[in-house]
Amino acid sequence: MWKLSAGALAAAVRAGEVSALDVVDAHLARIAEVNPRVNAVTQLFADRARSEARRTDRRRAAGEVLGPLAGVPFSVKECIRVEGFATTFGTPRFAGMTAPADAIPVARLRAAGAIPIGHSNMPTMILSGMHTRSELYGDTLNPWDAGLTPGGTSGGDGVAVATGMAALGLGDDSGGSVRIPAAFCGVAALNPTAGRFAADQRLLGPNDPGPASQVLVVDGPLARTVGDLRLAFESLAGPDPRDPRAVPVPLYGRPLDGPPKVAVVADPGGRGVHPTVRRAVERAAGALADAGYDVREVADVPRFDEAFDSFHRLTVAEFTPSWPAVRQILGEGGDRFIGFAMRATPQVDAAGLIALMGTWMNIRRSWAEFLQEYPLLLGPVFTEPPVEPGLESRDQEGRDRVTTAMRLCSVTSFVGVPAVAVPTGPADDGLPTGVQLVGRPFCEDLCLAAAQHLEDRLGTLSPVDPRC
């Protein structure tokens, strides 16, 4: 059963063809078989998951209507609260920080019938790099090649979903953190519009964080099929009084007049793209053209250099005041990635921050005008194939190389637009490739529809048995 999609599992549970308990037990057995080799699942919720599965089976036996994700096991990133379990952030400092209640997205997936099965690994404090390595739990391995990173920061979820240990993963993204693991592990992921999913970014106390954490960070699902992303999207979307940023926008917008125009940019900012990645973008462009989309190669995305620079200035400005305290929590070597970022990024004072906020709005306006002409943008998730673990924390050159490769993720997070990462088949070396489809704000439906056309033509790549 661990090979089935979330949608197929839920349909079978609702029909009484399988029990939710059998579904959970099948995934727990898969975790026992696979996790020792890849180290993606950190805390197992076995007893709680079985209890919730039995409750689901009793409800079905009583004739109750079950939700669209009935009995579907999902993993939850270590920084997202699950009631009764520690939200460790991958550091021993928070190993005893038991969550008193579910985070909003966890509660929503539960309300749809899904069952959290375990926490998943991430870089320490979400800050120690792109590679999924935490001080508390160690390295997570890429199931396709242990010598390559699975990506991050939601790398544990990417690996758990890719290997069949969970049917869905719940991560978060502020510059590629669900999209990069999806591309590196051969699964799909949704980075929603800022404000589409309700959440609460007050992770370590009663006070809200600064603007970068409030606006750039969004929760997002990972799945093996686009259809499963759609189910998760429909379950997670909507406002909540605990999150004044979330807005009651319809899930599906008015159909476009005529074939959707797709802007194709294989090398955002003109900083170079690996031939394997370029071929993946070209393959996706051809598949969309075959599906009837109006596909056009364009020179570049709007104001790339300004947006890329502003993204890093804003995030570094937010790190700076708390950095002396935070770096002490990151463990040995865990401070190197942010340290390299701070050395490479000019600091901003109060006047500079005010100007930066104005630039931010101006860039978003330019993107809105661009997306008015091109409702979809097709481009790379990462402009290189998967790199070695920890490259971004090795030295300044490694950091710069990785942040350059993930640049389209950073810029689209800065703009606050939705994106779906979707596989595009294997490369010549057998490793997964993928692209992302970026859309207008609150037009996740257009991104998901285009991603579905790609999946229909190019297929899926997972679940996979680990090669490590």
C-alpha positions, 0 to 999 in steps of 0.5 A: 500500500505504500506505493499508492498515491494519497488519493488512491489510499483515501478512496480505498479507505472510504470504500472499505477496501482497506482499513486505515490501520492497515495503511498506517501499518504498511507505512510504518513497516516501510519506515522500519525497512528504509529509514535506517538507510536514509535517515529522513524520519526523526520522531515516529508517531506510531502509537498515535497514528495507529490510534487515529487510524482505528478511529477512522475505521470506526467512523467508516463502520458507523457510516460517517462520511470520511474526508478527502485524505482519509487514512493518508499518512503524512510526514511533518517537518521538524519545525512544524508543531504536532501536538504532544511531540517535540518541535526540536528544530533539529537542535538538542536545545529544543529536544524537550519543547513539546507542542501543546497543539497542532500547527494550523496546517497539521490540523487542517490535514487532520481535518481532511482525514490525513494522519501524521506518521512522523517528524522529518529531518531538516537543517538545524534551525532551518539555518545551517544550509540547504543540505538536510543535516541537523545537529540532533539527527545527522544527515539525511541521504538522497535515495537516488545517490548517497553522494548527493544532497537530498536538498532542503530545507524540507529534505526529510519530507522529500525523501520520506515521500520519494521512498514511500515512507509517507504519502504526503509531506508537510514542509515549508518554503522561503526560497526553495525549501520544498521545491529543491527537495522535490527536484532532487528526490523526484517528487512534486511540491507546491509553494503557495502564494503568500497568504493562501495557507493560514499559518502561525510563524510565532514558533519560539514565543509570543512575538511575531518575527520580522517581515522576511519570516512573516511574508517569505515563509509559506507552508507547502505539501510534497507528494508523488503525484500532482493530483495528491498536491491538489488534494493537499492544496484544497485541504490546506487553503483558507483563512484563520483568525490566528493568521491575519495574512491569510485571505479568503480567495477562491481555490479556482479562478475564472478560466483564461481566454484562449490557451495559457501563455507560458514564458520560458526562462531556462537561465534566470539572470543569465548566470549560467545553467547546466545542460542537464537542467536546460534539457529538462526545461526544454522537455517541459516546454515541448510537453506543454506545447503538445498540450496546447499551451502557447509557449514562448521563450523570453529574455528573462524574468522581471528585474532579476538582479534587483530582486535577487539582491533584495531577497538576500538583503532583507533576509540578512537584515532580519538575521542580524539582530539575533545572530549572536544568540542564534549562532550559539544554537546552531552547533559546530559548523552550523553557523557557516552558511549564514555567516557566509551570507552575511559576509557576501551581503551588504548590511542595511540600516533603518533608512536602507530597510525602509528603502528596501521595503519600497523596492520590494513592492515595486518589484512585485508590481513589475512581476504582476505586470509580467504575469498579466501578459504571461500567466505562467512562467516555466523555469528551473528549480535549481540550475545545476543537478543535485550537488554534494552534501554541505557544499553551501557550508564548505566555503564562500565559493560553495555558498555562492554557487548554491545560492546562485543555482537556487536563484529562481526559487529565491526571487519567486519567494521574494515576489510571493507568487505560487510555484509547483515543482514537478518531475520531468523524467530521468537524466542520462545518469538516471537521476531525477530532473524537474522544473517549476511552474510559477503563476500569478498570485492565488492562481495555484490552479493554473500551476497545478493544471500545467504540472498535471499536463507535464506529469501526464506526458513525462510520467512520475519517478517515485516511489523509489527503493534507496540506492544507498 
